[in-house]
Every structure is written in structure tokens, then in C-alpha cells.
Amino acid sequence: MMVRTRFAPSPTGFLHVGGLRTALYAYLIAKQNGGKFLLRIEDTDRKRFVEGSIESMISSLKWAGIEIDEGVELDSEGKIIQVGDKGPYVQSERLDLYKKHADQLLAEGNAYQCFCTAERLEDLKNYQQANKLPTGYDKFCRDIDPSEAQKRVESGESHVLRLKMPKEGESTFTDLIRGDVTFKNELIDDQVMIKTDGFPTYHFAVVIDDHFMEITHVVRGDEWLSSTPKHLQLYKYFNWEAPQMAHLSLLLNADKSKLSKRQGDVAVKDYSDKGYLPQAIVNFVAFLGWNPGTEKEIFSLEELVKEFKIEKIIKSGAVFNLEKLDWYNQQYLKILKGQDLVKVCLPWLINAGLVTGKEDQDWLAAVIELEKERVKTLVELPEALKFLFVLPEYDAQILVWKKGSMDEVKKILPLLVEFLNTISAQDWNKEKLQSLVGEWIVKNEFSNGSVLWPLRVSLSGQQNSPGPFEIAEVLGKDKTLERLGEASKKI
């Protein structure tokens, strides 16, 4: 049997980093087994639907490199389409299928109509809480005669359809992450299957959809762990084979609270907008609950497909450590070279008004190389590189090396300008400059600091910056001499 996994978000906003982890793990399981990864949209909660969220979630998955084999997709114009022969892949388009199976449950005595009002259910909940009882539906309508219930339905009385769970015994299943899990049936609710508006609840639709879409492995958050016995009971009632289940631990803030918007960004788009690379996000998210068991930390998506093992997912919550994400981003920035580096960084430089994009690509690569290892994210890059395009205002005093004096700067700077003028454009590269200026320093018995410090500050206008020869190469001879001239005027 082909392995088929799915990611089934509700269209209620942007893709959460926790959702990305779920999608990534499901994708890895499918791909390492030569299977298919599906995207299904669970939109039966119509009150929470957010316009544009489906498109946004698909875009975030694609940004992360997770390709959809089947299900809801975007065409070349960015419009929503559905691909595959087991659709529709949007729940609101599958209502007839849910009704058919709800009717079957009712006819076979495995479900019942419930007429309890919202007020009664609220009173019940308050009573249970006040008396420190387990909260849940008390099965008040379970024993209503089916013919009487049908008359009430036909008279137009508002109702829902509930699943009949066994009242006694235990429900046990094997979770791929947690092993054998057991729940007492007496504590499991008679879950609502069909709501008053005729739409299915998650608990009903997810089972129908996973069966007809031939899902073999279900990967989801552990908030659904306690609901699994209800889902497995539905598989039994329909005489269907259940998929294998894997429930992922929570993502936690540094203080071990549940990751939420109140304590920081949680949407994948937030991180792409801040200049995190997709490779870094994917690598970081993969390690939120999984570890290969080796010292290796840098994995491409292709390597994750080969190395990922569901058995190595931890049961405890995973802390979302932003410093670690920054580290990953810096590692991937270091890896990028040449045209690949320019392609990733150019939009940020254009948006900041530093370049037009028509500049020489090799020169741009050299410019970016100056600061790429000093920034955490791409959003920091334009500010870090700004000094190359516009010399900052600076006080002449910072030209003085900590062991030197202004008189020394006044003496050396003009001599340095005179010497640099003698270096040909052909020799104007960091290696040759370092060699020639080094020889000049020794010949004139100057200290390195007394020459290189004012040279670097003159070119950058900053106390902290890349080395003087790297800057000089990128600026070119004319601009270098121009900036040294500006420094001379200050002293």
C-alpha cells in the first residue's frame, strides 16, 4: 500500500510554525516511503473562516520547499485549484458524503439525535465544575426512543447528531510516538458529529476524509490525542481500517508555556518577512521534537527525507528557541555564495533603496559577503551595508587608534593616501592591498594599528566594520581615495 499523509489546516489565518512542523513531518514520512503528501482544507467551522488564508498557507508551504502532490493547490496565477482523483479536498464541498454516513450511523443505532439547548449544556457544565465532576455531555438524549426523536426532528426542533461511545471498558491504541495509550470509555464524551447547521464537526469529517483519501499515517498535535478513541470508534462502526497515528508534543515558549502570539511571532510569514531563510526555518522546525541521534545539525530538506525517523520524535514539549533559529539562519547565510547569495539578498537591498538590481552581480556578491556573517537575518542586511553606499557622519576622534594620537593620524593619513595612489587598478584587490600596505607599514616603521585603524574608519565611518582591505576592494580605488580625502578634511 502506498504511504499517503496529509496536512489538513483550518483556513483561519496564517500558517503557524507548529502547523509547518506538522506538515513537514507528514511530508517527510510520505517522501521517504515513495508516497504522496496531500493538502486538505477543513473549513466546516464557517464562523472562523478568514479570506485569503488558504492562499497564504499554500504559499508558506511552498516557500518552505514542501510541495503538494495532491489536494488544494495554487495555479500559475495564484488561484486555488484542486489536484487529484479523491476530492473534493475542501470539506465544505463534501457535505453530501458526510450526511450519507451520518444517516448510516443513525440507522445502525450508533448515533442519536440530541435536542439539548445551549443553556442546558452551559448549566450542566457549571454544575459539573462546581461539584468537581468530570465535564462532558451527560448522555441526556441517548435513550430517547428513535421514533420519538425522528418526530421531533421532523417538527423542526433544533438538534445535533451525537456518536454513541461505549459506556464501559477501555479504548487502547498504539501511537507511533507515545506507544500504547489507554482511555476509560466512561470518561469519553458522546461527541457531536453533525452540528445544528448541518455541517460536520472535525471529529466526524476527519475520519470520513482520511478513509476516502486513503490516508495511511495521521500526524497531528497532541491536543487531538484524547479525541482519538472517538475517531477509532467511528472506524469500527464503519468497519474501516484506521490509519497509523502520531501525536506531536506542544511547541513551548522559553518559559515552558504554550507557544502563542502573546509572547512573540508564531506565523511562518512573520519569519519570512523578518528575513529568515526557508532552509533555516525548515531545519530549525525539524529539530523541534526530533533529533537524528548524531552531532549533525545542518540538514537540507533532501537530507531530512533520508534521515528522519518518526521513532526519534520526543514525547515532551519542544522549546522554541529564537537564538537557535538565529544560529541556523547565520549558518545558511554562510553557505550561500555568488549568484545564489545575490538572488536571496537582492530584494531586501532594492527595497531599502540601496541598489536597483542592474548592478554587476559579482560586485553585489562581494558587497554582501562583507556583512553576511555579521547579521542574523536578511532584514538586518541593508542597514549593515548602508555605509558602503552612503558614508555615515562621524566624529574625527574615532579615527584615532586606542594606542595612538590625533597627531599621529594627521601625519600618517596623507602619506597613506599618497601611497595608495601609486597602486594600480589591476592590483586593487584585498589580497594585493594587504600585501602592499603591509610592506609599506614595515618599511616606514609604523604600527599596524596606527595605519589600519584610521584606514578602516575612514572607509566605513564606523568603529565596528569589516576589515579595511575588504572594504577598499568593494569601494574601488576612486571611492576609497575619496573617503580618505573626506577623513583628511575632518582632521
N, C-alpha and C positions, 0 to 999 in steps of 0.2 A: 504493500500500500504506500502511495506517495505521501510524504510528510507535508501537511498543509497547516500553516499557522496564520493567525490573523491579528491585526490591531484594530480595535473597534471603539474609537472615541465617540463621545457625545459632542455635537457642534455647539459648544457653549463658550468658546473663546479661543485663545491661542494655545498651541501645543505646549504643555507643561514639561519640564525636564524629566519628571517622573514618567510621563507618558512616552517621552523619547526613549527612556531606558526600557520600558515595557516593549515598545515597538522594536528596538534594537535587538533585544534578547530573542523575541519571536522571529525576527528576520534571520538572526544567526542560526537558530535551530533549523529553520527551513533550508537555508542555503548550504549548510554543512551536510545536509542529507539529500541534496539534489531536489529539494521540494519547492513549494510555492508560498509566497508571502502575500496575504490579502489585506486590503483596507476596506473595512465596513463602517458605515456611519449609523450610529444608534441614536436616532433623533425622535424617539417616541415621547420624550418629555418636551412638549411643544412650548411650554412657558419659558424654558431656559435657552431656546434656540437663539444664536447670535449670527446675524447676517455676515457673510464673508468668512466665517470661522472655518468652514470646510476647505476653502481655497487656501487659507493661511496655514492650516495644519499640513496639507499636502505639500505646500511649498517648503515648510520647515523640514519635513521628512526628506524631500529631495535635496535640500541644502545640506543635510547631514549625510547624503550619499545612500540613503535607504530607498531602493527602487521598488515600486509596487508591481507585482506580477499580475494581480487580478483584483478587481473591485473598483472603487471610486478613484478616478484619476483626473488630471487636467490635460486638455489638448494643447496644441501649439499656440492657441490664442488665450490660454488661461481659463477656458470654460470647463465646467465639471462634466465629465463623461463617465460611463461605466464600461469596464472591460471584463469579459469572462462569460461563461455559459451557466453560471449558478446564481445569477442575480434575480431580481434587483438586489443591489448591495446597500440600499438605503432602507432602513426599517419602515419608514412611513409609507413605502411603496409595496410593503409585503403584508398589509393588513388582512387580506383575504386568507392568506396561508395561516396566520395566527388564529383567525376566527374558526377556521376549519378544525384546527387541532384543539382549540378551547372547547368547541362543541363535542369533540370526541371524548375529552376528559370528563365533561359533564355527563354525557350519555353512558359512560362506563362507570360512573359513580366515584370518580377520582378527583372531582372538584365540586364545588357548590356555590350557589349564589348567596351573597352576604348583603343584607339591607341595612346594616348598622350605619347610623349617621355620623358625621364628623364630630358632632357634640358628644355622642355616646362614647366614641373611641377616645376622645380627649378626657372625659370623665373617668373612663377605665384606666387610662394611663396615670392620671393623677392619683387615683385610689391605690394602684399598684405601687407607685413611688412612695406614697405616704405610709404604706404598710410594709415597705421594704421587700416587696414581692418582685419576681422577675417580670419585666414589662413585655407585653406582647398580646396579640389578639386572644380572647378567651373562648373562641370557637362557639360563640353565642348562636350563630345561624347554621351551624354544621348539621344539626339534626332536624331542621325544618323539612317536612315532607316535600319531596321533589315536585309533586303535582301542585302543592300549595305555593311553593316558590315560583313555579312557572306562571301561575295565575297572577302573582304579584308583579312579575316581570312584564307580563302582557298588559297589565293595568297601567304600566308606565312608571312604576316605583323605581327610584334610583337604586342601583346596586353595583357591586363588583363581583368578579369571579375569583374564588379562593381555591388554592390547592389543598387537598386532603393529605396531610402528613400522617404517618403512623404515630399513634399516641404513646406507644410503649417501645421498649428496646433501645438499641443504639444504631447510629449510622456511622460506618467506618469507611474511609477511603485512603488510598495511598497518594500522597502528594510528592511530586518529583524532587521538591526541595526539603520538605518537612517530614517525609516518611509517613507512617500511618497516623491518621488523625481521626479522633472519635468524638461524636457529639451525642448527647442524650436526646432522644426523639421528643420527650415530654417538654424540652426547652426550646424546640424549634417551632417557629410560627407557622400557621396556615397562611402562607404568603399570598398576597393579591397577585393574580395572573393577568386579569383584564380589568382596567380601570373604568370608572363611570363614563368616560368619554369614548370608550370602545378601543382605546389604544392599549397595547400590552405593556406590562412592566418589564424592566430589564430582565428580571428573573425568568420570565416566560419566553420572551423573544430570543434571548441569548441561546437557549437550548435549541429552539426550533432552527435558528440561523446556523449555529455551529453544526447541527446534524446535516442539514441540506447543503451546506457549503463544504461538507466532508472535512471539517477541521479535526486534525489528529492530536494537536497539542495546544492547550489553552494556557497562555502566560498572562497573568494579571496581578494586581496588587492584593496584598493580604487583607484588605478591607472586605474582600469577597470570600474569604476563607469560610466564615461562619454560614454563608449562604449556599455553599457547595452541596450540602446534604439535600437541600430543596431541589437543586438542579439535577442531582443524580437520581432523585426520586422520580423526576419527570422522565428521565431516560428509561427508568424501569417501567413506568406506566406505558410508555410508547414502544417498549421492547426494542430500544435502540442501544447500540454500543456507545458508551461515553468516551470522550477524548481523555488523554492524559492531562493532568492538572499540575500547574506550577504557580505557587503564590509567592510573589516577591515581597520582601520586607519594606518597611517605610523608608523614605528619604528623610533625614533629620537635619535640623539646623545645628550649629555648633553647640548650643545649649541642650541638645537632645530632644527639643520639641519638634513637632512635625513641620516639615518644610512648608512654608506658606508665604503669601505675598506680604504679610505684615512684617516679615523680617528680611525681605530682600526680593530680588528678581527671581521668578520661577518659570517664566516663559522662555522657550528656546529663542524666540525672536529678540528678547531682551539682550541675550548674549551675542547674537549675530550683529545686532545694532551697536554693541559695545566694541566690536572688533575682535571677537574670538573666532578662531578658525574652526571650520566644521570638523576637521580631523582631531583637533584638540578636544572639542566638546564630546565627540563620539568616544575617544579614548578614555576621557575622564568619566563619562557616564557608564561605560562598560565596567569600570572598576568600582562603581558604587554598588557593592554587594557581590562582586565576583573577583576572583584572583586566580591567575594561572598556576600559582604554586612555585613560581620561579622569581628571580630578581628582575626579570624583564618588565619594563613599564610602558615602553613605546610600542604600540601595535597599530598597524594600518587596519582598515576595515577588512581587507582581504586576509590579513593575518588573524584577525579576530574570528573570522569564519572558520579558519583551520583549528585554532587553539581553544575556542570557547567550549566549556563543558558545563552543562546545567548542574551536574553533581557538585560543582565547586562554588555554587552560589551559596552565600551565607544566610542563615536564618534570622540573624539580628539586624537591627536597623543600620543603615549606612549614612554616615555624616557627610553632608555636602560642604566640602572644604574649599572655599574660594581661593585660598592660597595655592592649593594643589592644582586647581584649574588654571591659575595664572602660570604656574610652572609648566604645565602641559603646553600652554599656548606659546610660551617662550621657546620650548624645545622644538615645536613645529616651525616657528619663525626662523630658528637657526638652520633648520633643514632646507628651507626654501632658498633657491638660488636663481640668478639670471631672470629669464623671461617669466618663469613661474612666480618668482617673487614680485616682479613688476605687476603682473596680472592681478595678484591678490591686493596689492597695496595702492595701485593707481587710483581707484575710485575715491579713496579717502583723501589723497593728495589733491585731486581735481576738485572735490567738494570743498576743500579748505581754501581753494583759490591759489595754491602754490604752483601748480603746473596745468598745462592744457591737455596733456596726453599726446601732443605731437612732438615732444622732445625725443632725443635719441634714447632708445631703450636701454642700451648698455650703460649710458651715463646715468639714467634713472636707477638702474640696478645698483650702481656704485654709490649713488646718493643714499638709497635705502639701506644698503649694507652698513653705512656709517652708524646708524642708530638702531637697527633692527634687534640687536641683542640687549639694548638698554631699555626697551619698552616692554610692557606686559601684553598690551593689546594694540590692535591697529588704530583704535580711536586716539591713542596717545602719540601716534607716529607724526602727524602733521605738526604738532606743537614742538616735538623733539627735533624736527628737521627745519623748522621755520628759519633758524639762524643762517642757513645756507642761502636762503632767498632774500631775506631782509636782515641786515646786521642790527642786532639789538643795541639800544642805547646802553652805554656802560661807563662807569667811573674810571678814570685813568689809574686810580690807585690799584685796581685789581690786575694791572699789567705787571706789578712788582711781585717777584718771586718771594716766598716767605723768608729766604735767607739773603735776599738782595736788597737793593735800594732803588729809588727813582733815578738817582744819578747814573746808576749802572744801566738802567733801561734807556735813558737818554743817550748814553754812549754806544750801546750795542745795537739798538734798533736801526739806526741809519746805516751802520756797517752791514747789518744783515740784509737790508733792502738792496744795498749796492751789490752784495754777493749774489743774491737770488736773481738779480737782473742778468747775471752772466750765465745762468743755467738755460740751456736751450729748451725749446718746447718739446723736442724729442725725448729729452731726459726728464721731463716733468711728470714723474710718477712717484708714488710713495717710497718704493724701494730705492730708486736712484737719489731722490731728495734726502732720504735718511742717511744714505752713504756719504753724499757730497757735503751736506750740512754737518754731519758728524766729523768729517775730516777737517772742515773749516773751524769747528769749535776747538778741536785738539790743537790745530795749527796756531790759533790765536790765544790759546791757554785760557779759554772761557770755561765756566762750569756748564754742564748740560742744562741745569735749571734756569740759569740766568739768560739762556738763549731760547730754550724750548717753551718755557712758561709764557713769556710775553708774545712769542710767535703764535702759540695756540689761542691765547686770549684775544689777540688782535684779529684772528681769523674767525673766531666764534662769538666774541663779545660776551663770553660766559666763563665763570670759574670752573665749571664742570662741563666737559665736552669730549668728543673723540680726540684722538691724537692729532698733532699739527700737520703731519705729513699726509695722513688720510684726508684731512680737510683740504689741504693745499691741492692735492691731486684732483679732487672733485670740483673745487672752485676754478681751477685752471690758473695759469701764470698771471694773466692780466688782473683777474678779480683778486687774487692773493696779494699782488703788489698794491692794488687799490686800497685794500683793507689795512695793509701795513701803513700806507700813507695816511689813512684816517687816524690810526693809532698815534703816528708821529705828531699829528696836529694836536692831539689831546695832551701830549707831554711838553 
